Amino acid sequence: MLGFEVTLWDYLTFIAAALAGTAFVVLLLWIAGLPGQIAIARKHPEAEAVKIMGYAGFLAVVPWIQAFIWAFKPTDIVDIRRFPREEARAIEEDIARLKGEADTKQAKVPAGGKSAPDSDTTP
């Protein structure tokens, strides 16, 4: 091949270059997902949107910066569809789903088919 001999050092150089390239790509993906991870850790009610905006806006930079700021933005939830306890429970379920945790908080249905009443409700 063009009069050159490929030696062990050439193969080691190729392996080192491949490892450096892989590490660079992994680093870029970690940085792109950083706003989403921060939003999940801070229990942001719109953590999934922050996560998507972090990945989608990474190459354009400005949307990624907006997602990063959005992840730290304090949120006051005003939702007239649910009471505050229900809203907090829904946010906790969304965060657990985004983290990939199993939903262990759901009430188990007894054999009779009716679910047990909540402890904070009155009869």
MOPAC internal coordinates of N, CA, C and O (Angstrom, degrees):
PM7 1SCF
backbone

  N    0.0000 0     0.00 0     0.00 0    0    0    0
  C    1.4447 1     0.00 0     0.00 0    1    0    0
  C    1.5223 1   109.23 1     0.00 0    2    1    0
  O    1.2310 1   119.55 1   -85.38 1    3    2    1
  N    1.2679 1   118.47 1    94.62 1    3    2    1
  C    1.4625 1   126.53 1   178.00 1    5    3    2
  C    1.5262 1   113.25 1    55.68 1    6    5    3
  O    1.2310 1   119.95 1  -160.72 1    7    6    5
  N    1.3167 1   117.71 1    19.28 1    7    6    5
  C    1.4482 1   121.02 1   176.44 1    9    7    6
  C    1.5213 1   114.84 1    81.97 1   10    9    7
  O    1.2310 1   119.69 1  -174.19 1   11   10    9
  N    1.3467 1   118.20 1     5.81 1   11   10    9
  C    1.4616 1   120.85 1   178.75 1   13   11   10
  C    1.5159 1   110.00 1  -100.66 1   14   13   11
  O    1.2310 1   121.08 1   -34.43 1   15   14   13
  N    1.2860 1   115.53 1   145.57 1   15   14   13
  C    1.4578 1   120.68 1   177.20 1   17   15   14
  C    1.5310 1   108.16 1  -107.47 1   18   17   15
  O    1.2310 1   120.85 1   -50.36 1   19   18   17
  N    1.3259 1   115.99 1   129.64 1   19   18   17
  C    1.4617 1   121.21 1   179.57 1   21   19   18
  C    1.5225 1   108.00 1   -87.48 1   22   21   19
  O    1.2310 1   121.18 1   -58.24 1   23   22   21
  N    1.3303 1   115.34 1   121.76 1   23   22   21
  C    1.4633 1   120.30 1  -176.46 1   25   23   22
  C    1.5285 1   110.40 1  -109.27 1   26   25   23
  O    1.2310 1   121.47 1     1.63 1   27   26   25
  N    1.3043 1   114.79 1  -178.37 1   27   26   25
  C    1.4606 1   121.31 1   179.27 1   29   27   26
  C    1.5225 1   111.18 1   -59.77 1   30   29   27
  O    1.2310 1   120.07 1   141.80 1   31   30   29
  N    1.3372 1   117.46 1   -38.20 1   31   30   29
  C    1.4531 1   120.67 1  -179.08 1   33   31   30
  C    1.5276 1   111.64 1   -65.72 1   34   33   31
  O    1.2310 1   120.19 1   147.80 1   35   34   33
  N    1.3041 1   117.24 1   -32.20 1   35   34   33
  C    1.4632 1   120.40 1   176.22 1   37   35   34
  C    1.5262 1   110.74 1   -66.18 1   38   37   35
  O    1.2310 1   120.88 1   135.89 1   39   38   37
  N    1.3267 1   115.93 1   -44.11 1   39   38   37
  C    1.4677 1   119.28 1   178.09 1   41   39   38
  C    1.5299 1   111.25 1   -63.70 1   42   41   39
  O    1.2310 1   120.19 1   139.13 1   43   42   41
  N    1.3285 1   117.24 1   -40.87 1   43   42   41
  C    1.4585 1   120.67 1   177.83 1   45   43   42
  C    1.5280 1   111.15 1   -63.86 1   46   45   43
  O    1.2310 1   120.62 1   144.52 1   47   46   45
  N    1.3192 1   116.43 1   -35.48 1   47   46   45
  C    1.4636 1   120.39 1   176.90 1   49   47   46
  C    1.5240 1   110.77 1   -66.05 1   50   49   47
  O    1.2310 1   120.04 1   137.61 1   51   50   49
  N    1.3219 1   117.53 1   -42.39 1   51   50   49
  C    1.4598 1   121.24 1   178.24 1   53   51   50
  C    1.5321 1   110.63 1   -62.86 1   54   53   51
  O    1.2310 1   120.41 1   137.77 1   55   54   53
  N    1.3193 1   116.83 1   -42.23 1   55   54   53
  C    1.4676 1   121.04 1   179.51 1   57   55   54
  C    1.5233 1   110.32 1   -65.24 1   58   57   55
  O    1.2310 1   120.14 1   137.20 1   59   58   57
  N    1.3330 1   117.33 1   -42.80 1   59   58   57
  C    1.4638 1   120.98 1   179.04 1   61   59   58
  C    1.5301 1   111.08 1   -63.77 1   62   61   59
  O    1.2310 1   120.37 1   140.16 1   63   62   61
  N    1.3338 1   116.90 1   -39.84 1   63   62   61
  C    1.4609 1   120.48 1   178.67 1   65   63   62
  C    1.5259 1   110.72 1   -66.56 1   66   65   63
  O    1.2310 1   120.18 1   140.39 1   67   66   65
  N    1.3288 1   117.27 1   -39.61 1   67   66   65
  C    1.4670 1   120.55 1   178.18 1   69   67   66
  C    1.5262 1   110.89 1   -65.76 1   70   69   67
  O    1.2310 1   120.12 1   138.45 1   71   70   69
  N    1.3274 1   117.37 1   -41.55 1   71   70   69
  C    1.4647 1   120.58 1   178.33 1   73   71   70
  C    1.5256 1   111.56 1   -65.55 1   74   73   71
  O    1.2310 1   120.29 1   139.99 1   75   74   73
  N    1.3260 1   117.05 1   -40.01 1   75   74   73
  C    1.4618 1   120.61 1   178.43 1   77   75   74
  C    1.5294 1   110.63 1   -65.77 1   78   77   75
  O    1.2310 1   120.10 1   139.48 1   79   78   77
  N    1.3275 1   117.41 1   -40.52 1   79   78   77
  C    1.4632 1   120.63 1   177.19 1   81   79   78
  C    1.5103 1   112.63 1   -64.77 1   82   81   79
  O    1.2310 1   120.62 1   138.65 1   83   82   81
  N    1.3336 1   116.42 1   -41.35 1   83   82   81
  C    1.4662 1   120.75 1   177.83 1   85   83   82
  C    1.5263 1   110.81 1   -64.62 1   86   85   83
  O    1.2310 1   120.38 1   136.85 1   87   86   85
  N    1.3325 1   116.87 1   -43.15 1   87   86   85
  C    1.4653 1   120.59 1   178.38 1   89   87   86
  C    1.5262 1   110.96 1   -62.70 1   90   89   87
  O    1.2310 1   120.13 1   142.65 1   91   90   89
  N    1.3221 1   117.36 1   -37.35 1   91   90   89
  C    1.4645 1   121.17 1   178.48 1   93   91   90
  C    1.5230 1   111.32 1   -64.85 1   94   93   91
  O    1.2310 1   120.16 1   136.33 1   95   94   93
  N    1.3173 1   117.30 1   -43.67 1   95   94   93
  C    1.4738 1   121.17 1   178.98 1   97   95   94
  C    1.5270 1   110.50 1   -65.17 1   98   97   95
  O    1.2310 1   120.23 1   137.38 1   99   98   97
  N    1.3287 1   117.16 1   -42.62 1   99   98   97
  C    1.4685 1   120.64 1   178.39 1  101   99   98
  C    1.5225 1   110.27 1   -62.58 1  102  101   99
  O    1.2310 1   119.99 1   139.04 1  103  102  101
  N    1.3237 1   117.63 1   -40.96 1  103  102  101
  C    1.4592 1   121.68 1   178.07 1  105  103  102
  C    1.5284 1   110.92 1   -62.67 1  106  105  103
  O    1.2310 1   120.07 1   136.56 1  107  106  105
  N    1.3268 1   117.48 1   -43.44 1  107  106  105
  C    1.4652 1   120.69 1   178.01 1  109  107  106
  C    1.5304 1   111.46 1   -62.26 1  110  109  107
  O    1.2310 1   120.03 1   138.07 1  111  110  109
  N    1.3422 1   117.54 1   -41.93 1  111  110  109
  C    1.4630 1   120.30 1   178.51 1  113  111  110
  C    1.5263 1   111.26 1   -65.86 1  114  113  111
  O    1.2310 1   120.25 1   142.68 1  115  114  113
  N    1.3280 1   117.12 1   -37.32 1  115  114  113
  C    1.4709 1   120.24 1   178.27 1  117  115  114
  C    1.5294 1   110.60 1   -65.09 1  118  117  115
  O    1.2310 1   120.61 1   137.10 1  119  118  117
  N    1.3330 1   116.44 1   -42.90 1  119  118  117
  C    1.4650 1   120.00 1   178.96 1  121  119  118
  C    1.5272 1   110.57 1   -66.18 1  122  121  119
  O    1.2310 1   120.14 1   140.64 1  123  122  121
  N    1.3266 1   117.34 1   -39.36 1  123  122  121
  C    1.4663 1   120.56 1   179.30 1  125  123  122
  C    1.5240 1   111.40 1   -63.89 1  126  125  123
  O    1.2310 1   119.79 1   145.59 1  127  126  125
  N    1.3246 1   118.01 1   -34.41 1  127  126  125
  C    1.4566 1   121.37 1  -178.99 1  129  127  126
  C    1.5129 1   114.65 1   -88.49 1  130  129  127
  O    1.2310 1   120.02 1   178.57 1  131  130  129
  N    1.3234 1   117.56 1    -1.43 1  131  130  129
  C    1.4590 1   121.64 1  -177.25 1  133  131  130
  C    1.5341 1   113.99 1   -59.56 1  134  133  131
  O    1.2310 1   118.36 1   135.07 1  135  134  133
  N    1.3385 1   120.73 1   -44.93 1  135  134  133
  C    1.4660 1   118.93 1   178.09 1  137  135  134
  C    1.5317 1   112.66 1   -59.54 1  138  137  135
  O    1.2310 1   120.36 1   140.69 1  139  138  137
  N    1.3178 1   116.93 1   -39.31 1  139  138  137
  C    1.4633 1   119.84 1   178.58 1  141  139  138
  C    1.5119 1   112.35 1   -65.69 1  142  141  139
  O    1.2310 1   120.21 1   139.14 1  143  142  141
  N    1.3305 1   117.20 1   -40.86 1  143  142  141
  C    1.4663 1   120.34 1   178.95 1  145  143  142
  C    1.5272 1   111.00 1   -66.11 1  146  145  143
  O    1.2310 1   120.20 1   142.03 1  147  146  145
  N    1.3212 1   117.23 1   -37.97 1  147  146  145
  C    1.4665 1   120.62 1   177.57 1  149  147  146
  C    1.5252 1   110.11 1   -65.96 1  150  149  147
  O    1.2310 1   120.53 1   136.96 1  151  150  149
  N    1.3311 1   116.60 1   -43.04 1  151  150  149
  C    1.4657 1   119.85 1   179.95 1  153  151  150
  C    1.5256 1   111.33 1   -63.71 1  154  153  151
  O    1.2310 1   120.01 1   140.49 1  155  154  153
  N    1.3131 1   117.59 1   -39.51 1  155  154  153
  C    1.4669 1   120.89 1   178.36 1  157  155  154
  C    1.5219 1   110.04 1   -66.14 1  158  157  155
  O    1.2310 1   120.22 1   137.68 1  159  158  157
  N    1.3247 1   117.18 1   -42.32 1  159  158  157
  C    1.4671 1   120.71 1  -179.61 1  161  159  158
  C    1.5253 1   111.40 1   -65.94 1  162  161  159
  O    1.2310 1   119.92 1   147.22 1  163  162  161
  N    1.3216 1   117.76 1   -32.78 1  163  162  161
  C    1.4629 1   121.40 1  -179.82 1  165  163  162
  C    1.5274 1   112.16 1   -89.29 1  166  165  163
  O    1.2310 1   120.28 1  -176.31 1  167  166  165
  N    1.3430 1   117.08 1     3.69 1  167  166  165
  C    1.4703 1   123.45 1   179.16 1  169  167  166
  C    1.5305 1   111.28 1    56.54 1  170  169  167
  O    1.2310 1   121.73 1  -132.32 1  171  170  169
  N    1.3111 1   114.29 1    47.68 1  171  170  169
  C    1.4609 1   122.04 1   178.35 1  173  171  170
  C    1.5207 1   108.56 1   -69.92 1  174  173  171
  O    1.2310 1   119.30 1   -45.29 1  175  174  173
  N    1.3405 1   118.93 1   134.71 1  175  174  173
  C    1.4679 1   119.82 1  -178.65 1  177  175  174
  C    1.5278 1   113.57 1   -66.30 1  178  177  175
  O    1.2310 1   119.77 1   160.19 1  179  178  177
  N    1.3185 1   118.04 1   -19.81 1  179  178  177
  C    1.4604 1   121.56 1   179.89 1  181  179  178
  C    1.5251 1   110.03 1  -117.05 1  182  181  179
  O    1.2310 1   121.09 1  -138.09 1  183  182  181
  N    1.3290 1   115.52 1    41.91 1  183  182  181
  C    1.4696 1   120.83 1  -175.42 1  185  183  182
  C    1.5172 1   112.25 1   -63.18 1  186  185  183
  O    1.2310 1   120.11 1   143.52 1  187  186  185
  N    1.3093 1   117.39 1   -36.48 1  187  186  185
  C    1.4654 1   119.40 1  -178.78 1  189  187  186
  C    1.5274 1   111.31 1   -65.84 1  190  189  187
  O    1.2310 1   120.27 1   140.01 1  191  190  189
  N    1.3314 1   117.09 1   -39.99 1  191  190  189
  C    1.4631 1   120.59 1   178.03 1  193  191  190
  C    1.5271 1   110.81 1   -66.14 1  194  193  191
  O    1.2310 1   120.28 1   141.18 1  195  194  193
  N    1.3368 1   117.08 1   -38.82 1  195  194  193
  C    1.4687 1   120.66 1   177.61 1  197  195  194
  C    1.5253 1   109.70 1   -63.74 1  198  197  195
  O    1.2310 1   120.52 1   138.54 1  199  198  197
  N    1.3249 1   116.60 1   -41.46 1  199  198  197
  C    1.4676 1   121.28 1  -179.82 1  201  199  198
  C    1.5323 1   111.11 1   -62.59 1  202  201  199
  O    1.2310 1   120.56 1   133.51 1  203  202  201
  N    1.3253 1   116.53 1   -46.49 1  203  202  201
  C    1.4654 1   120.94 1   179.96 1  205  203  202
  C    1.5284 1   110.38 1   -64.78 1  206  205  203
  O    1.2310 1   120.40 1   138.24 1  207  206  205
  N    1.3348 1   116.84 1   -41.76 1  207  206  205
  C    1.4623 1   119.63 1  -179.49 1  209  207  206
  C    1.5288 1   110.91 1   -66.98 1  210  209  207
  O    1.2310 1   120.11 1   148.14 1  211  210  209
  N    1.3178 1   117.40 1   -31.86 1  211  210  209
  C    1.4573 1   120.11 1   177.61 1  213  211  210
  C    1.5173 1   111.63 1   -64.70 1  214  213  211
  O    1.2310 1   120.44 1   134.80 1  215  214  213
  N    1.3318 1   116.76 1   -45.20 1  215  214  213
  C    1.4668 1   119.83 1   179.43 1  217  215  214
  C    1.5324 1   111.69 1   -72.15 1  218  217  215
  O    1.2310 1   120.56 1   135.60 1  219  218  217
  N    1.3300 1   116.53 1   -44.40 1  219  218  217
  C    1.4678 1   120.05 1  -175.39 1  221  219  218
  C    1.5246 1   111.99 1   -70.24 1  222  221  219
  O    1.2310 1   120.00 1   147.92 1  223  222  221
  N    1.3133 1   117.60 1   -32.08 1  223  222  221
  C    1.4578 1   119.95 1  -176.00 1  225  223  222
  C    1.5003 1   114.68 1   -96.76 1  226  225  223
  O    1.2310 1   119.80 1  -170.95 1  227  226  225
  N    1.3230 1   117.98 1     9.05 1  227  226  225
  C    1.4630 1   119.86 1  -175.04 1  229  227  226
  C    1.5222 1   112.75 1   -65.43 1  230  229  227
  O    1.2310 1   119.63 1   137.20 1  231  230  229
  N    1.3037 1   118.31 1   -42.80 1  231  230  229
  C    1.4688 1   120.35 1  -177.09 1  233  231  230
  C    1.5216 1   112.30 1   -71.20 1  234  233  231
  O    1.2310 1   120.28 1   150.66 1  235  234  233
  N    1.3362 1   117.06 1   -29.34 1  235  234  233
  C    1.4617 1   119.83 1   179.77 1  237  235  234
  C    1.5260 1   112.13 1   -86.52 1  238  237  235
  O    1.2310 1   119.13 1   172.15 1  239  238  237
  N    1.3001 1   119.27 1    -7.85 1  239  238  237
  C    1.4639 1   128.87 1   175.86 1  241  239  238
  C    1.5347 1   113.27 1    67.07 1  242  241  239
  O    1.2310 1   119.00 1   127.19 1  243  242  241
  N    1.3186 1   119.52 1   -52.81 1  243  242  241
  C    1.4694 1   121.04 1  -176.18 1  245  243  242
  C    1.5360 1   111.58 1   -61.39 1  246  245  243
  O    1.2310 1   118.24 1   132.83 1  247  246  245
  N    1.3338 1   120.96 1   -47.17 1  247  246  245
  C    1.4665 1   118.96 1   176.64 1  249  247  246
  C    1.5317 1   112.96 1   -62.78 1  250  249  247
  O    1.2310 1   120.20 1   147.84 1  251  250  249
  N    1.3423 1   117.23 1   -32.16 1  251  250  249
  C    1.4597 1   119.78 1   177.41 1  253  251  250
  C    1.5228 1   110.40 1   -65.86 1  254  253  251
  O    1.2310 1   120.24 1   139.10 1  255  254  253
  N    1.3299 1   117.14 1   -40.90 1  255  254  253
  C    1.4646 1   121.01 1   177.55 1  257  255  254
  C    1.5248 1   110.20 1   -63.96 1  258  257  255
  O    1.2310 1   120.31 1   139.59 1  259  258  257
  N    1.3319 1   117.02 1   -40.41 1  259  258  257
  C    1.4677 1   120.18 1   177.13 1  261  259  258
  C    1.5200 1   110.82 1   -63.85 1  262  261  259
  O    1.2310 1   119.85 1   140.21 1  263  262  261
  N    1.3203 1   117.89 1   -39.79 1  263  262  261
  C    1.4713 1   120.71 1   177.58 1  265  263  262
  C    1.5203 1   110.43 1   -65.18 1  266  265  263
  O    1.2310 1   120.23 1   142.01 1  267  266  265
  N    1.3273 1   117.16 1   -37.99 1  267  266  265
  C    1.4619 1   121.50 1   178.56 1  269  267  266
  C    1.5313 1   110.48 1   -63.44 1  270  269  267
  O    1.2310 1   120.33 1   135.63 1  271  270  269
  N    1.3227 1   116.97 1   -44.37 1  271  270  269
  C    1.4637 1   121.25 1   177.48 1  273  271  270
  C    1.5209 1   110.26 1   -65.75 1  274  273  271
  O    1.2310 1   120.40 1   138.17 1  275  274  273
  N    1.3246 1   116.83 1   -41.83 1  275  274  273
  C    1.4650 1   122.34 1  -179.25 1  277  275  274
  C    1.5267 1   110.77 1   -61.84 1  278  277  275
  O    1.2310 1   119.96 1   145.65 1  279  278  277
  N    1.3137 1   117.68 1   -34.35 1  279  278  277
  C    1.4593 1   121.40 1   179.92 1  281  279  278
  C    1.5262 1   111.60 1   -64.31 1  282  281  279
  O    1.2310 1   120.22 1   148.79 1  283  282  281
  N    1.3338 1   117.18 1   -31.21 1  283  282  281
  C    1.4617 1   121.25 1  -179.42 1  285  283  282
  C    1.5224 1   113.41 1   -92.69 1  286  285  283
  O    1.2310 1   120.18 1   170.28 1  287  286  285
  N    1.3307 1   117.26 1    -9.72 1  287  286  285
  C    1.4556 1   121.21 1  -176.23 1  289  287  286
  C    1.5292 1   110.62 1   -64.49 1  290  289  287
  O    1.2310 1   120.23 1   -51.87 1  291  290  289
  N    1.3294 1   117.17 1   128.13 1  291  290  289
  C    1.4679 1   118.31 1   176.03 1  293  291  290
  C    1.5227 1   109.50 1   -68.08 1  294  293  291
  O    1.2310 1   120.98 1   -39.43 1  295  294  293
  N    1.2994 1   115.73 1   140.57 1  295  294  293
  C    1.4595 1   119.50 1  -175.53 1  297  295  294
  C    1.5087 1   110.05 1  -120.54 1  298  297  295
  O    1.2310 1   121.07 1   -52.21 1  299  298  297
  N    1.2921 1   115.55 1   127.79 1  299  298  297
  C    1.4497 1   122.33 1   171.29 1  301  299  298
  C    1.5155 1   105.89 1  -107.73 1  302  301  299
  O    1.2310 1   120.86 1   -60.47 1  303  302  301
  N    1.3172 1   115.97 1   119.53 1  303  302  301
  C    1.4510 1   120.27 1  -174.03 1  305  303  302
  C    1.5191 1   109.44 1   -89.22 1  306  305  303
  O    1.2310 1   120.92 1   -58.82 1  307  306  305
  N    1.3056 1   115.85 1   121.18 1  307  306  305
  C    1.4483 1   121.52 1   173.89 1  309  307  306
  C    1.5197 1   105.65 1  -125.65 1  310  309  307
  O    1.2310 1   121.25 1   -82.46 1  311  310  309
  N    1.3059 1   115.22 1    97.54 1  311  310  309
  C    1.4604 1   120.72 1  -178.10 1  313  311  310
  C    1.5145 1   107.51 1  -128.57 1  314  313  311
  O    1.2310 1   120.74 1   -63.43 1  315  314  313
  N    1.3165 1   116.20 1   116.57 1  315  314  313
  C    1.4590 1   119.26 1  -175.41 1  317  315  314
  C    1.5267 1   112.48 1   -82.03 1  318  317  315
  O    1.2310 1   120.09 1   175.66 1  319  318  317
  N    1.3306 1   117.44 1    -4.34 1  319  318  317
  C    1.4566 1   119.96 1   179.78 1  321  319  318
  C    1.5155 1   112.65 1   -79.20 1  322  321  319
  O    1.2310 1   119.88 1   153.77 1  323  322  321
  N    1.3495 1   117.84 1   -26.23 1  323  322  321
  C    1.4604 1   121.34 1  -176.49 1  325  323  322
  C    1.5188 1   109.99 1  -135.64 1  326  325  323
  O    1.2310 1   121.45 1   -25.42 1  327  326  325
  N    1.3226 1   114.83 1   154.58 1  327  326  325
  C    1.4525 1   120.67 1   173.36 1  329  327  326
  C    1.5248 1   108.88 1   -74.66 1  330  329  327
  O    1.2310 1   119.57 1   -18.18 1  331  330  329
  N    1.3357 1   118.43 1   161.82 1  331  330  329
  C    1.4728 1   120.35 1  -176.00 1  333  331  330
  C    1.5269 1   114.30 1   -56.80 1  334  333  331
  O    1.2310 1   119.14 1   140.12 1  335  334  333
  N    1.3223 1   119.24 1   -39.88 1  335  334  333
  C    1.4691 1   120.41 1   178.89 1  337  335  334
  C    1.5229 1   111.22 1   -64.42 1  338  337  335
  O    1.2310 1   120.73 1   137.65 1  339  338  337
  N    1.3307 1   116.20 1   -42.35 1  339  338  337
  C    1.4657 1   119.69 1   178.92 1  341  339  338
  C    1.5277 1   110.82 1   -65.38 1  342  341  339
  O    1.2310 1   120.39 1   140.89 1  343  342  341
  N    1.3327 1   116.85 1   -39.11 1  343  342  341
  C    1.4610 1   120.52 1   178.78 1  345  343  342
  C    1.5265 1   110.77 1   -65.26 1  346  345  343
  O    1.2310 1   120.29 1   136.99 1  347  346  345
  N    1.3339 1   117.05 1   -43.01 1  347  346  345
  C    1.4673 1   120.32 1   178.48 1  349  347  346
  C    1.5212 1   110.41 1   -63.65 1  350  349  347
  O    1.2310 1   119.95 1   140.46 1  351  350  349
  N    1.3343 1   117.70 1   -39.54 1  351  350  349
  C    1.4643 1   121.51 1   178.43 1  353  351  350
  C    1.5263 1   110.39 1   -64.81 1  354  353  351
  O    1.2310 1   120.23 1   139.25 1  355  354  353
  N    1.3299 1   117.16 1   -40.75 1  355  354  353
  C    1.4689 1   120.64 1   179.26 1  357  355  354
  C    1.5310 1   111.18 1   -65.75 1  358  357  355
  O    1.2310 1   120.23 1   141.09 1  359  358  357
  N    1.3376 1   117.16 1   -38.91 1  359  358  357
  C    1.4615 1   120.48 1   177.96 1  361  359  358
  C    1.5223 1   110.01 1   -65.54 1  362  361  359
  O    1.2310 1   120.04 1   137.62 1  363  362  361
  N    1.3320 1   117.54 1   -42.38 1  363  362  361
  C    1.4655 1   121.05 1   178.31 1  365  363  362
  C    1.5289 1   110.95 1   -60.48 1  366  365  363
  O    1.2310 1   120.08 1   139.33 1  367  366  365
  N    1.3382 1   117.46 1   -40.67 1  367  366  365
  C    1.4641 1   121.25 1   178.60 1  369  367  366
  C    1.5240 1   110.74 1   -64.92 1  370  369  367
  O    1.2310 1   120.27 1   139.03 1  371  370  369
  N    1.3448 1   117.08 1   -40.97 1  371  370  369
  C    1.4659 1   120.33 1   178.64 1  373  371  370
  C    1.5269 1   111.13 1   -64.77 1  374  373  371
  O    1.2310 1   120.43 1   137.64 1  375  374  373
  N    1.3204 1   116.77 1   -42.36 1  375  374  373
  C    1.4666 1   120.66 1   179.51 1  377  375  374
  C    1.5262 1   110.25 1   -64.18 1  378  377  375
  O    1.2310 1   120.34 1   137.43 1  379  378  377
  N    1.3405 1   116.96 1   -42.57 1  379  378  377
  C    1.4732 1   120.33 1   178.46 1  381  379  378
  C    1.5270 1   110.54 1   -62.44 1  382  381  379
  O    1.2310 1   120.58 1   140.73 1  383  382  381
  N    1.3392 1   116.50 1   -39.27 1  383  382  381
  C    1.4687 1   120.29 1   178.52 1  385  383  382
  C    1.5199 1   110.67 1   -65.86 1  386  385  383
  O    1.2310 1   119.91 1   138.72 1  387  386  385
  N    1.3426 1   117.77 1   -41.28 1  387  386  385
  C    1.4568 1   120.72 1   179.79 1  389  387  386
  C    1.5234 1   112.22 1   -68.14 1  390  389  387
  O    1.2310 1   120.46 1   147.67 1  391  390  389
  N    1.3382 1   116.73 1   -32.33 1  391  390  389
  C    1.4648 1   120.34 1   177.37 1  393  391  390
  C    1.5177 1   111.75 1   -77.11 1  394  393  391
  O    1.2310 1   120.11 1   164.85 1  395  394  393
  N    1.3319 1   117.40 1   -15.15 1  395  394  393
  C    1.4574 1   120.96 1  -179.67 1  397  395  394
  C    1.5161 1   112.78 1    83.90 1  398  397  395
  O    1.2310 1   120.45 1  -162.40 1  399  398  397
  N    1.3163 1   116.74 1    17.60 1  399  398  397
  C    1.4585 1   120.22 1   179.03 1  401  399  398
  C    1.5185 1   109.86 1   -80.32 1  402  401  399
  O    1.2310 1   121.12 1   -29.63 1  403  402  401
  N    1.3321 1   115.47 1   150.37 1  403  402  401
  C    1.4583 1   120.28 1   176.37 1  405  403  402
  C    1.5170 1   108.67 1   -71.93 1  406  405  403
  O    1.2310 1   120.58 1   -36.30 1  407  406  405
  N    1.3098 1   116.50 1   143.70 1  407  406  405
  C    1.4561 1   120.89 1  -179.09 1  409  407  406
  C    1.5196 1   109.13 1   -81.58 1  410  409  407
  O    1.2310 1   120.90 1   -89.14 1  411  410  409
  N    1.3168 1   115.88 1    90.86 1  411  410  409
  C    1.4647 1   121.03 1  -178.00 1  413  411  410
  C    1.5124 1   111.76 1   -93.03 1  414  413  411
  O    1.2310 1   119.76 1   174.44 1  415  414  413
  N    1.3262 1   118.07 1    -5.56 1  415  414  413
  C    1.4520 1   120.67 1  -176.01 1  417  415  414
  C    1.5222 1   113.49 1   -87.34 1  418  417  415
  O    1.2310 1   120.20 1   171.79 1  419  418  417
  N    1.3311 1   117.23 1    -8.21 1  419  418  417
  C    1.4575 1   118.74 1  -178.80 1  421  419  418
  C    1.5168 1   109.65 1   -69.88 1  422  421  419
  O    1.2310 1   121.47 1   -37.54 1  423  422  421
  N    1.3288 1   114.79 1   142.46 1  423  422  421
  C    1.4656 1   120.05 1   179.80 1  425  423  422
  C    1.5213 1   109.23 1   -73.28 1  426  425  423
  O    1.2310 1   121.12 1   -41.73 1  427  426  425
  N    1.3134 1   115.46 1   138.27 1  427  426  425
  C    1.4546 1   120.03 1   178.28 1  429  427  426
  C    1.5245 1   108.74 1   -82.09 1  430  429  427
  O    1.2310 1   121.01 1   -41.53 1  431  430  429
  N    1.3067 1   115.67 1   138.47 1  431  430  429
  C    1.4555 1   120.91 1  -178.82 1  433  431  430
  C    1.5258 1   108.53 1   -86.09 1  434  433  431
  O    1.2310 1   120.01 1   -54.38 1  435  434  433
  N    1.3570 1   117.59 1   125.62 1  435  434  433
  C    1.4616 1   119.54 1   178.68 1  437  435  434
  C    1.5239 1   111.50 1   -67.18 1  438  437  435
  O    1.2310 1   121.02 1    -7.31 1  439  438  437
  N    1.3150 1   115.65 1   172.69 1  439  438  437
  C    1.4640 1   121.04 1  -176.41 1  441  439  438
  C    1.5217 1   111.96 1   -64.05 1  442  441  439
  O    1.2310 1   119.76 1   155.66 1  443  442  441
  N    1.3264 1   118.06 1   -24.34 1  443  442  441
  C    1.4671 1   121.53 1  -179.42 1  445  443  442
  C    1.5052 1   113.03 1   -70.80 1  446  445  443
  O    1.2310 1   119.55 1   163.65 1  447  446  445
  N    1.3222 1   118.46 1   -16.35 1  447  446  445
  C    1.4553 1   121.54 1   177.43 1  449  447  446
  C    1.5131 1   112.91 1    98.66 1  450  449  447
  O    1.2310 1   119.16 1   165.97 1  451  450  449
  N    1.3388 1   119.21 1   -14.03 1  451  450  449
  C    1.4557 1   121.68 1   179.00 1  453  451  450
  C    1.5219 1   108.53 1   -98.57 1  454  453  451
  O    1.2310 1   121.22 1   -37.61 1  455  454  453
  N    1.2986 1   115.27 1   142.39 1  455  454  453
  C    1.4589 1   118.48 1   179.10 1  457  455  454
  C    1.5219 1   109.63 1   -82.77 1  458  457  455
  O    1.2310 1   120.98 1   -26.52 1  459  458  457
  N    1.3261 1   115.74 1   153.48 1  459  458  457
  C    1.4542 1   120.92 1  -179.73 1  461  459  458
  C    1.5233 1   108.91 1   -72.36 1  462  461  459
  O    1.2310 1   119.87 1   -36.47 1  463  462  461
  N    1.3385 1   117.86 1   143.53 1  463  462  461
  C    1.4640 1   119.49 1   179.82 1  465  463  462
  C    1.5233 1   111.22 1   -68.83 1  466  465  463
  O    1.2310 1   120.97 1   -28.85 1  467  466  465
  N    1.3280 1   115.75 1   151.15 1  467  466  465
  C    1.4625 1   120.41 1   177.87 1  469  467  466
  C    1.5157 1   109.99 1   -69.33 1  470  469  467
  O    1.2310 1   120.76 1   -27.88 1  471  470  469
  N    1.3327 1   116.15 1   152.12 1  471  470  469
  C    1.4428 1   120.20 1  -178.47 1  473  471  470
  C    1.5201 1   112.66 1   -73.84 1  474  473  471
  O    1.2310 1   119.71 1   158.75 1  475  474  473
  N    1.3493 1   118.16 1   -21.25 1  475  474  473
  C    1.4524 1   119.53 1  -178.37 1  477  475  474
  C    1.5306 1   113.17 1   -94.57 1  478  477  475
  O    1.2310 1   119.76 1  -172.42 1  479  478  477
  N    1.3084 1   118.06 1     7.58 1  479  478  477
  C    1.4531 1   121.07 1   176.24 1  481  479  478
  C    1.5266 1   109.38 1  -101.33 1  482  481  479
  O    1.2310 1   121.49 1   -26.82 1  483  482  481
  N    1.2983 1   114.76 1   153.18 1  483  482  481
  C    1.4641 1   119.85 1   178.41 1  485  483  482
  C    1.5083 1   110.24 1   -99.28 1  486  485  483
  O    1.2310 1   119.48 1   -31.68 1  487  486  485
  N    1.3336 1   118.59 1   148.32 1  487  486  485
  C    1.4645 1   120.83 1  -177.81 1  489  487  486
  C    1.5006 1   113.26 1   -72.76 1  490  489  487
  O    1.2310 1   120.10 1   180.00 1  491  490  489

